[in-house]
Amino acid sequence: MSGALAVLRAARAARRSDVAARCARRIVVGVVVAALAGCATFDPPKPWEKGELARPQMQFDPDPLEAKATQHVYTSKEGATGGYGVGGGGCGCN
């Protein structure tokens, strides 16, 4: 009798783990499908929305001249190691 109970318990445990694996698989598939569906809905900005994107508050570098000068200094200092993809000796003589 105890042998039959052990077989039934093992079968139930296997069924539970199979159900858990199927549930986890469904969740993963659902998350992937939702992520892909969310990425597929991005439209380019409409002409009337581009004015909002062009505001100075929306720029990464609000002052382009200062950003260019900072990038030049960084490139000059890190030129020997390849900063911003420019090779050189680091003296700023490019």
PAZAPA-4460 file (N, C-alpha, C; in steps of 0.05 Angstrom, whole numbers, plus 32768, in hexadecimal, padded with zeros to 4 digits):
% residues 94
    n_x    n_y    n_z   ca_x   ca_y   ca_z    c_x    c_y    c_z   seq   type   mol
   8010   7FE8   8000   8000   8000   8000   8011   8019   8000     1      M     A
   8027   8019   800F   8038   8031   8010   8046   8035   7FF6     2      S     A
   804B   8020   7FE7   8057   8023   7FCC   8045   8032   7FB9     3      G     A
   802B   802B   7FBA   8017   8038   7FA9   8014   8055   7FB0     4      A     A
   8015   805B   7FCA   8013   8077   7FD3   802B   8087   7FC9     5      L     A
   8042   807B   7FCA   805B   8089   7FC2   8059   808E   7FA4     6      A     A
   804F   807C   7F94   804C   8080   7F77   8038   8096   7F72     7      V     A
   8021   8097   7F81   800E   80AC   7F7D   8019   80C8   7F84     8      L     A
   8028   80C8   7F9A   8034   80E2   7FA3   8048   80EB   7F8E     9      R     A
   8058   80D9   7F83   806C   80E0   7F6F   805E   80EA   7F56    10      A     A
   8048   80DE   7F4E   8039   80E6   7F37   802D   8102   7F3B    11      A     A
   8022   8107   7F53   8017   8122   7F59   802D   8137   7F58    12      R     A
   8044   8131   7F63   805A   8144   7F63   8063   814A   7F47    13      A     A
   8065   8135   7F36   806D   8139   7F1B   8058   814A   7F0C    14      A     A
   803F   8145   7F11   802A   8154   7F04   802B   8172   7F0D    15      R     A
   8030   8176   7F27   8032   8192   7F31   804A   81A1   7F24    16      R     A
   8060   8193   7F22   8078   81A0   7F16   8073   81A5   7EF8    17      S     A
   8064   8193   7EEB   805E   8197   7ECF   804B   81AF   7ECB    18      D     A
   8037   81B1   7EDD   8025   81C7   7EDC   8033   81E1   7EE1    19      V     A
   8045   81E1   7EF4   8055   81F9   7EFB   8067   8201   7EE3    20      A     A
   8072   81ED   7ED6   8084   81F4   7EBF   8073   81FF   7EA8    21      A     A
   805B   81F4   7EA3   804A   81FF   7E8E   8041   821B   7E95    22      R     A
   803A   8220   7EAE   8032   823A   7EB6   8048   824E   7EB3    23      C     A
   8060   8247   7EBB   8077   8259   7EB8   807D   825E   7E9A    24      A     A
   807B   824A   7E8A   807F   824D   7E6D   806A   8260   7E61    25      R     A
   8051   825D   7E6A   803C   826F   7E60   8041   828C   7E68    26      R     A
   804A   8290   7E81   8050   82AB   7E8A   8067   82B7   7E7A    27      I     A
   807C   82A8   7E75   8093   82B2   7E66   808A   82B9   7E49    28      V     A
   807A   82A8   7E3D   8071   82AD   7E22   805F   82C6   7E22    29      V     A
   804E   82C9   7E36   803C   82E0   7E38   804C   82FA   7E3B    30      G     A
   8061   82FA   7E4C   8071   8312   7E4F   8080   8319   7E35    31      V     A
   808B   8305   7E27   8099   830A   7E0E   8085   8316   7DF9    32      V     A
   806E   830A   7DF7   805A   8314   7DE4   8052   8330   7DEB    33      V     A
   804D   8336   7E04   8046   8351   7E0D   805C   8365   7E07    34      A     A
   8075   835D   7E0B   808B   836F   7E06   808E   8375   7DE8    35      A     A
   808B   8360   7DD8   808D   8364   7DBB   8075   8375   7DB1    36      L     A
   805E   8370   7DBB   8046   837F   7DB3   8049   839D   7DBB    37      A     A
   8055   83A1   7DD2   8059   83BD   7DDB   806D   83CC   7DCA    38      G     A
   8082   83BE   7DC1   8096   83CA   7DB1   808C   83D0   7D94    39      C     A
   8079   83C1   7D8C   806F   83C3   7D70   805D   83DB   7D6D    40      A     A
   8055   83E8   7D82   8041   83FE   7D80   804E   841A   7D7F    41      T     A
   8069   841C   7D7F   8075   8436   7D7E   8074   8442   7D62    42      F     A
   8067   8458   7D60   8065   8467   7D47   8079   847E   7D48    43      D     A
   8083   8486   7D31   8094   849E   7D31   8083   84B6   7D39    44      P     A
   8090   84CA   7D45   8081   84E2   7D4E   8074   84F0   7D36    45      P     A
   805C   84F9   7D3C   804D   8508   7D27   8059   8524   7D24    46      K     A
   8054   8531   7D0E   8060   854C   7D0A   8059   8560   7D20    47      P     A
   8041   855E   7D2B   8039   8571   7D40   8046   856A   7D5B    48      W     A
   8051   8552   7D5E   805E   854A   7D77   807C   8551   7D76    49      E     A
   8087   8556   7D5F   80A4   855B   7D5D   80AC   8575   7D6B    50      K     A
   809A   8588   7D6D   80A0   85A1   7D7A   80A6   859C   7D98    51      G     A
   8097   858A   7DA4   809C   8583   7DC0   80B7   8576   7DC4    52      E     A
   80BF   8565   7DB1   80D9   8558   7DB3   80F0   856A   7DAD    53      L     A
   80EC   8580   7DA0   8101   8593   7D9A   8106   85A7   7DB0    54      A     A
   80F7   85A7   7DC5   80FB   85BA   7DDB   8116   85B5   7DE8    55      R     A
   8122   85CA   7DF3   813C   85C7   7E00   813B   85B3   7E18    56      P     A
   8125   85B2   7E25   8122   85A0   7E3C   8123   8582   7E34    57      Q     A
   811E   857D   7E1A   811D   8561   7E11   8138   8558   7E05    58      M     A
   814B   856A   7E04   8165   8563   7DF8   8177   8556   7E0D    59      Q     A
   8188   8544   7E04   819C   8538   7E16   81B0   854D   7E1F    60      F     A
   81B9   855D   7E0D   81CB   8573   7E13   81BE   858D   7E0A    61      D     A
   81B3   859C   7E1D   81A5   85B5   7E16   81B7   85CA   7E09    62      P     A
   81D1   85C9   7E0F   81E3   85DD   7E03   81F6   85CD   7DF0    63      D     A
   81F1   85CD   7DD6   8201   85BC   7DC4   821E   85C5   7DC2    64      P     A
   8224   85DF   7DC5   823F   85E9   7DC4   824F   85DF   7DDC    65      L     A
   8243   85E0   7DF4   8251   85D6   7E0C   8255   85B8   7E0A    66      E     A
   8242   85AA   7DFF   8244   858D   7DFD   825B   8586   7DE9    67      A     A
   825D   8595   7DD4   8273   8590   7DC0   828E   8596   7DCD    68      K     A
   8290   85AC   7DDD   82A9   85B2   7DEA   82B1   859D   7DFE    69      A     A
   829D   8594   7E0E   82A2   857E   7E21   82AB   8565   7E13    70      T     A
   829E   855E   7DFD   82A6   8546   7DEE   82C2   8549   7DE3    71      Q     A
   82CA   8561   7DDA   82E5   8566   7DCF   82FA   8562   7DE5    72      H     A
   82F4   856D   7DFD   8307   856A   7E13   8309   854D   7E1B    73      V     A
   82F3   853F   7E1C   82F4   8522   7E23   8303   8512   7E0F    74      Y     A
   82FE   8518   7DF5   830C   850A   7DE0   832A   8510   7DE1    75      T     A
   8331   8529   7DE7   834E   8530   7DE9   835B   8521   7E00    76      S     A
   834D   851F   7E17   8359   8512   7E2E   835A   84F4   7E2B    77      K     A
   8346   84E8   7E1F   8343   84CB   7E1C   834B   84C1   7E01    78      E     A
   8358   84D2   7DF0   835F   84CA   7DD5   8372   84B2   7DD4    79      G     A
   8383   84B0   7DE7   8397   849A   7DE7   8389   8480   7DEC    80      A     A
   8372   8480   7DF9   8364   8467   7DFF   834C   8463   7DEC    81      T     A
   8347   8476   7DDA   8332   8473   7DC7   8318   847E   7DCF    82      G     A
   8317   8494   7DDF   82FE   84A0   7DE7   82EF   84AB   7DCF    83      G     A
   82D5   84A6   7DCD   82C3   84AD   7DB7   82CD   84A4   7D9C    84      Y     A
   82DE   848F   7D9B   82E6   8483   7D82   82FC   8492   7D73    85      G     A
   8308   84A6   7D80   831D   84B6   7D73   8338   84AD   7D7F    86      V     A
   834A   84A5   7D6D   8365   849E   7D77   8376   84B7   7D78    87      G     A
   838B   84B6   7D89   839D   84CD   7D8B   83AD   84CB   7DA4    88      G     A
   83BE   84DE   7DA8   83D0   84DD   7DBE   83C6   84EA   7DD7    89      G     A
   83AE   84F6   7DD6   83A4   8503   7DEE   83AC   8520   7DF1    90      G     A
   83BA   852B   7DDD   83C3   8547   7DDF   83AF   855B   7DD4    91      C     A
   839B   8552   7DC5   8387   8564   7DB9   8390   856F   7D9E    92      G     A
   83A3   8563   7D92   83AE   856D   7D78   83A0   855F   7D61    93      C     A
   8387   855B   7D61   837A   854D   7D4B   836E   8562   7D3B    94      N     A
***
